[in-house]
Amino acid sequence: MKRMNLEALMDILDWFDDGLYDYIDHILLTKVDGAERVRRTMPQLRKYARELVAAHRGTENAYPEGI
């Protein structure tokens, strides 16, 4: 499976209007070490985003995979 980068993660969170999108954006914009904080949590964030995609697969709100 292809490794998810920050751009793809944020796109998924934005698609589902998930509150983590705004939280991560806030961290990146306001914390001196924001990028490092997000980098350290990427494994958990990737897992969360993949679970969101899987939970909505086959529904009207499904994330457009493979486009």
C-alpha positions as CSV (number, residue, x, y, z in Angstrom):
1,M,0.0,0.0,0.0
2,K,1.3,3.5,-0.9
3,R,2.4,5.6,2.0
4,M,0.0,8.5,2.6
5,N,1.6,11.9,2.7
6,L,0.3,15.0,4.6
7,E,-1.4,16.4,1.5
8,A,-3.4,13.2,1.0
9,L,-4.2,13.0,4.7
10,M,-5.5,16.5,4.7
11,D,-7.5,15.9,1.6
12,I,-9.3,12.9,3.2
13,L,-10.0,14.9,6.4
14,D,-11.3,17.8,4.4
15,W,-13.5,15.5,2.3
16,F,-15.2,14.2,5.5
17,D,-15.2,17.6,7.1
18,D,-13.4,16.1,10.0
19,G,-12.4,18.4,12.9
20,L,-8.8,17.0,12.8
21,Y,-8.3,19.0,9.6
22,D,-8.7,22.3,11.4
23,Y,-6.7,21.1,14.4
24,I,-3.7,20.0,12.2
25,D,-3.9,23.2,10.3
26,H,-3.8,25.2,13.5
27,I,-0.8,23.3,14.8
28,L,1.1,23.8,11.5
29,L,0.3,27.6,11.5
30,T,0.9,28.4,15.1
31,K,3.5,26.1,16.6
32,V,7.2,26.6,15.9
33,D,7.6,22.9,15.9
34,G,4.3,22.2,14.2
35,A,5.7,20.2,11.3
36,E,7.6,18.0,13.6
37,R,4.6,17.4,15.8
38,V,2.5,16.3,12.8
39,R,5.4,14.2,11.5
40,R,5.6,12.3,14.8
41,T,1.9,11.5,14.7
42,M,1.6,10.6,11.1
43,P,1.4,6.8,11.7
44,Q,-1.7,7.3,13.9
45,L,-3.1,10.0,11.6
46,R,-2.7,7.7,8.5
47,K,-4.5,4.9,10.4
48,Y,-7.4,7.2,11.3
49,A,-7.7,8.5,7.7
50,R,-7.7,5.0,6.3
51,E,-10.4,3.9,8.8
52,L,-12.5,6.9,7.7
53,V,-12.2,6.0,4.1
54,A,-13.0,2.3,4.8
55,A,-16.0,3.2,7.0
56,H,-17.6,5.2,4.2
57,R,-16.6,3.0,1.2
58,G,-19.6,2.2,-0.9
59,T,-21.7,5.0,0.5
60,E,-22.8,8.3,-1.1
61,N,-20.2,10.1,1.0
62,A,-17.4,7.7,-0.1
63,Y,-13.9,9.2,-0.6
64,P,-13.0,9.0,-4.4
65,E,-10.3,6.4,-4.3
66,G,-8.2,5.6,-7.4
67,I,-9.0,8.8,-9.2
